[in-house]
Amino acid sequence: MTDDTNRTNDRSRERSVPSGRVSRFASFGRLASGVAGGMVAEGARRLAKGEGISARDLVLTPGNVQRMTDRLSHLRGAAMKMGQMISMDSGDFLPKELADILATLRDQANFMPAKQLDTVLRAEWGPDWRKQFKWFNPRPIAAASIGQVHKALTRDGQELAIKVQYPGIAESIDSDVDNVMTLLKVAGFAPPELEIDALLAEAKKQLHEEADYRREGAQMEMYREKLKDIPGFVVPTLHKELTRDRILAMSFEPGVSIEELENEPDERRDEAMEQLMRLVARELFDFGVMQTDPNFANFRYRRETGEIVLLDFGACRDVDPDVSNGYRKMLIAGLKGNAEEVLNATIESGFMMPIVAEKYPERVNRMIEIVINEMREDKPFDFGDRAFIPLLRDEGMAIAQDKDTWAFPPIETLFVQRKVSGTALLGARLKAQVNVRRMTEEVLGSTKPLPAKAA
């Protein structure tokens, strides 16, 4: 968290959170009606010009894009969180129009007016809550999908960051997820051929966990313990007395946005990226637990020390040993340059359906060859050079045209891959260079396979 409050001082972003189920449902209804009206108008315009039309083209008009962005930002909660999650996972694969909507949701969040904030704090801390502080800044220093963060100073001189959950968010998670998926289906971004019930159930489960701030506080304490002997990272200290189910109180840890590293010398950017990659590797192969939300806002950077401040532990989850050991097999095979072993490990781990390799062996082999060639070079890997991404995308998209190959990987694999992919996207943003091969060999050599889960 940082003292830079410019992004939350814009009064145009001060909007009450619809907290009741009826009011949130009505907001989705207004969004659907507005989108439908925009579709009708755009369809009529195109027909009048003799142009062809598709559902996706009708949905993604400039007016509808603005409607969806504004409404999801207003609703916050699971509706906005899902947009952020999808945008981090998508990489280069989403249509540009949808990617733009979701990227806006990553960077834009409204915040509660002071009156609504006071109502929440009274409910959690009691009517005399102000007596616990020398000062409490009612203007948030950060606003996100589930809550907003305020800076405060306690009577005994502790400078704190106080995360306050928006009212009604926890109760609306299930319906919000269902409503967002309905919108995505209407827009043609969630093909009906895919069985997504299991994925939606897991998304709801994780969002409920993220809305439990006592659980997040415990996860934060666990990370402080695991990282206490690893230099380069800062984890806030939990303030247990002020923490509630929907209020998380912690030490205020200054820092600038991790994206500010773009303005630092190459050496600094490369060092920071290697730190983050080593952390992901330790989570996957050593800790047995991973913070699975790679949103850039969850990291801060300290120019003076080069340290990285870690924030937001709501998305922490245990790493499935089968997933960890599957990654280990794939990486070991890749470092050896054994394409056959890579393919076998990929299928065994659930990353690829066997039918894909059976029907498209040449495309699959080309994709594996691209990845092996990138990871085996004993030199800094340039995250900013993404020339190989279009090659993988072209092969993958060609396979994806075949509906027989459509299937979600195991849920636990998806969450780990989300963190790995999101970290790589940050590396691309920073144009960092890291010797991935050497780092991978060091981490694999210093860790052992995770023990299998008890039957």
HUBELQUI-V864071 format. One line per field, one symbol per residue. ss: DSSP state (~ for helix, > for strand, _ for the rest). psi: psi as a letter, one per 20 degrees, with the letter a starting at -180 (. if undefined). Layout:
BEGIN
ss->???
psi->???
END
This chain:
BEGIN
ss->_____~~~__~~~>______~~~~~~~~~~~~~~~~~~~~~~~~~~~~______~~~~~__~~~~~~~~~~~~~~_~~~~~~~~~~~~~~_____~~~~~~~~~~~~___>__~~~~~~~~~~~~___~~~~>>>>_____>>___>>>>>>>>____>>>>>>>____~~~~~~~~~~~~~~~~~__________~~~~~~~~~~~~~~__~~~~~~~~~~~~~~______>>>__>_~~~_>__>>>>>____>>~~~~~~__~~~~~~~~~~~~~~~~~~~~~~_>>>____~~~>>>______>>>_____>>>__~~~~~~~~~~~~~~~~__~~~~~~~~~~_____~~~~~~_~~~~~~~~~~~~~~~~____>>____~~~~~~~~~~~~~~__~~~_____~~~~~~~~~~~~~~~~~~~~__>>_~~~~~~~~~~__________
psi->qqiojhijiohijopqpohqgghghhghghggggggghggghgggghhikqqqqgghhglqgghggggggghhghbbhghggggghhhhhcjiqqhghhgghhhhhipprrqqhghghgghghhirhkhhiiqgqooipqiqpbhhrqpqqrprhjjpoqpopppqqighijgghggggghgghghijinpihpojghgghhggghhhhhinhhghghhghghgghjhjoqiqppqppnhhipahkpoprqpoqrrqhiiihjrqggggggghhghhhggggggighjqpojojphijqqpohhijqpppqnjhjpqqpphhgghggggggggghiknhghggghgghijhpqhhghghlhggghggggggghgiipmrppohinkhighgggggghghihoihipqprqghgggghgggghhhhghghilqppnhgggghgghhjrqqqqqqp.
END
